[in-house]
């Protein structure tokens, strides 16, 4: 019914939509929603009554549009309310378990957290072991309150003004840590995945604009952009004025850089599944199978192939292949891609990860599970944890996984891991400049997106919660609001080129269209739009864009060749030939151009001129077989059979001769009435051909040509039977 009501509202069938809303809301326990629907019905009834009486109401248009917006919002609220009351998700179950109990308000939660921090601040006054025990106890109490805050905020229950001001007090409190605010911000982001709550959205805007710590602001920005993308229709239809508030983001001097960083990180997140598959299916099996590999992966680049004991050459090849794969992954990692998902995805089954809020903790010794390890007197975990806190190439969730793994298996080589991490941290700092403010902001947005990705993919309750925003591809750049902001940043072309390079060519095409709107003389944009249309096999649209590119930048051989390609696909070889000839004048020795001209001439039946080009190709390629095939075919079609046989003999002497070469040689003998020789060549073709294509299929495709050369039709029908031994 939800979709039906939405369609009624979009088509302005308001009366029917309101009736459906009443029916849709009837199973819920929310009396306020039902009351709001009745109020809308009453108001609209009066409006229709006044209109029937011919009364002129200057506010009618505004009132009508407000009714539409309110009905649209109520439709969204009812959908969520029904899920909360009847769903099997963690959020739904938590909502039902707590709705009849006395819940703390945001002001009260803020006070509890601040008081706990006061107690933590005075714990230094106590002596050991009481001090450690006290801090551990207080950390656990704090964790319990933070879990309450997270679950309360994540639930898609619409806030009122009191909720907003109470939540704002948490964000603005000097006594609440940035890590705790970051966790709170994460819950806001998750809540906005379900429904657009204007108060929660405004709190994220405030947090990004007024926040002082990038740990918090970058999570807020990611949440804002995800909400804009997922709730784009809601914003446009129900809250159009919210766009003005969104535009205030530009007041932050870092915003345009931060915006571009988040979008790039989201693009990279879409590659995680492919990277994960590559690790599982190629790299790890290769390493496991290689008997020569004794060094850990992070030392792969140091392997000296020449120093290995002489053995099977294939072992060397496998090592080289693995080294290349590791280098490829390292380049992706440096770019910001998530190369750790495969390694850590199996380490998310610890009880720590049962609680959803724990997936979004900032890795810190303040977290009870980590504090216990820091103060463990039997095992010296402290240096390792301190090193791990600086490991910027791992997201928070993965650092927790690594720590918990060492805790569960204390016999693992902790010192070796610590040394490796220390070296890696130093290398990262030297190569990436991790201390720069810009780098910190980039790191925090990357960490949050990767933590969010893991939660969406790996949390055990996700089957029911269905919050995997990455499964369908979260294309932030498709939102009109976000695209306009990118355009204002001057980075639209940079984004389009990045999307293009990463294979998101259709999305890139729309960005290039926006570029053309601003700069209709950008020939490269027309080229790339044309290229995408070629990939989509829409050759008419491709020709339209490529010809515009040709006008703006005449004489570009790439453009000319692709125009010719489009005409070839449309079977207009005559027009393809014209553009290829123009390209040839610019670059007469281009092998590709010469080949294509020769092919076009053969298709048009102009064999004598085609021969000239194919001989040129043969000369430039030093006797390439494909060129010789074209030459032999031209001789055959020109009835120069001796020359055709001579060329086919050259081809058949090569290792790359194929079944079709033997068949075509047989054709030459067949038209000369040497049936016995023809059959012998056909039989050889049958021995060589693959099982996908039968001899009859290949032979029958040439029957028309053979008939035109005077071969008897009955004989042609008999040939396939004559080749059967």
C-alpha positions, 0 to 999 in steps of 0.5 A: 500500500505504501507505493500505491499511496506514494503514486496517488500523491505524485498524481495529485489524487489527494482524497484517495491518498488520504483514505488509503493512509487511514487504512494503512495506519489502522494496524499501528498503535500510534494514535498520533499518526492516526490523529494527524491523518484525520486532521488532514482529511478534515482540512482538505474536506473544508478546502473542497467545500470552499472551492465548490462554493466558489470562494476565492482563497489566496492561500489555497495553493500553499495549503494544498501543497502543504497537505501533499507534503504532510501526507507524503511524510505520514506515508513514510512514517507509517511504513517505518512504524509498521516495521518497528511494531511487527519487524524481526530486525534488531531495531524493531525488537529493541523498540518493542522491548523499550517502548513501554519502559521509562527511557532516559531522555537525551538531557539525562543521558548527557548528564550521566556521561558527564558525571561519569567523566568527572568520576574518571578524572578523579580516579588518578587519586587512588592507588593500584590496584583499586585505581585500575579496578575503578576505571574498569568499572566506570568504563563498563558503566559508560559503555552501557550508557553509550549502548543505550544512547546508540540504540535510542538514536538508531531507532527511526523514531521521529524526534521532537524539538526537545529530543533535538535540544537534548541531543545538541547538548551532547554534541556541544558538551566539553565534558563528553569525548570526541570518540563518544560524539563520533559514536553518537553521530554514527547512530544518527547516520544509521537512523537516517538510512531508514527515514529522513528525520529533519531534526536528526539531519539538522543535528548532523549539519550542525555537527559538521559545521560547528565541530572541532574534531575531524573524528566527529565532523567526517562521520557527520558529513558521511551521514549527511551525504548518505541521507541526501542520496537515500532520501533524495525524493523525500527532500525534494517532495516534502522538505524542499527548503532543506536544500537551503540549509544543506547549502550552508555546508559550503561555509565550512572552508574544508567542505568541498575537499571533504565532499570529494574525498567522501565520494571517492571513498564511496566509489572505492568501497564499491570495489571492495567485493571484487578485491575481496574475491581476488584475495580469496580466489587468486592471491591466497590460493596462490600463496598457499600452493607455492612451495617456495614462499617462506616469507610473510606477505609484507616481505614479498617485495624483498624476495630475490628470485635469483637467490632461490634454489634452482627448481621448476621454472613454473615456481618462479612464475607463480612467485612473480605473479604473486608479487605482481598481485601484491603490488597491485593491491598495495597500489589500491591500498595507497589510493584508499581502497579497502584491501583488508576486508578479506583478512578481517571478515572472518574475525567479526564473530567475537561477542564484542561484535554482537552489540551493534554500537561496537562496530562504530567505536573509535579504537581506544584504550577507553573501550572496556575490552581494550582497557582490560588488555592494556592492564593485563599483567600476564600479557604485555599487550600495551605496546601493541595496542599503542602501536595499533592506535597509530595504524591508519591503514586499518579501520577501527573495526579491524583493529578491534578484531586484531586485538581480540584475536591476540587476546583469544590466542595469547600464544600468537607472536605478538612482538613480531606483529608489533614490530611489523606494525611499527614499521608499517606505521612509519612507512605510512607516515613518511609516504602519506604525511599522516600528521597533516590536517587534510590527511587526518580528515581523509583518514577519518572519512575512510575509516568510517566508510569502511566500518560502515561497510563491514557492519552492513555486510557482516553484522549477524542481524543484517538478514532482518535489518536489511541496511546494506546500503552498499549492495545496490551501489550507493552512487552519491554522485547521482543525487542532484543536490550533491551533483550541484555541490560538486559542480560548484567545487570545480571538481566535476570533470575530475570526478567524471574522469575518476568514475570513467577510469573506475569503470562507472562509465554510465555515471561518468557520462551524466557528469560529462553531460553536466560539463557540456551544459557549462562548457559546450566546447569541451570536445573531450566530454563529447568523445567520452559520452560517445564512447559510453554510447558505443559500449552500450551499443547505441550507435546513433547516439554515439555518432551524434556525440562523436560528430560534435567532438569532430567539429570541435576538434577536427582531425582527431584520429581517435574520434574518426576511428570511432565514428567509422566503428559506429558506421561499421556496426550499422553496416554502412561500410561506405561511410566508415571508409570515408572517415577512415580515409580522413584518419589515414591522411593524418596518420598514414602509417597507423596499423589499425587504420590501414587494417580497418580500411582494408576490411571495409573495402573487402566488405564493399567488394573492392578487392583490388584496392583492399589488397594494397592495404592488406599488403601494407599491413602484412609488411608492417606486421612482418607477415601477420597471419590475419593480414595474409588471410585477408590477402588470400581471400581477396585473391580468391574473390578476384578469381586469382586462384594460384595466388590464393593457394600460394598465400593459403599454403603460407598460412597453413605452414604456421602454428596459428592456422585454424580450421577456417584456413583449411576450409577456405583453401578447400574452397579454392580447390572446389571452385577449380573442380578439384573435388578430391583435394577440396575434401582432403582440406575440409577433413583436416578442418574438421580435425582442428575445429572446436566443438562449438561450431560444426563444419556444416555451419562454417561451410554453409555460410560460404555456400552463396559465394561458392554458388556465385563462382559456379559450383553446382548446388547439388555438389554443395549439398553433398560436400558435408556428407562427403567429408564424413569418413 
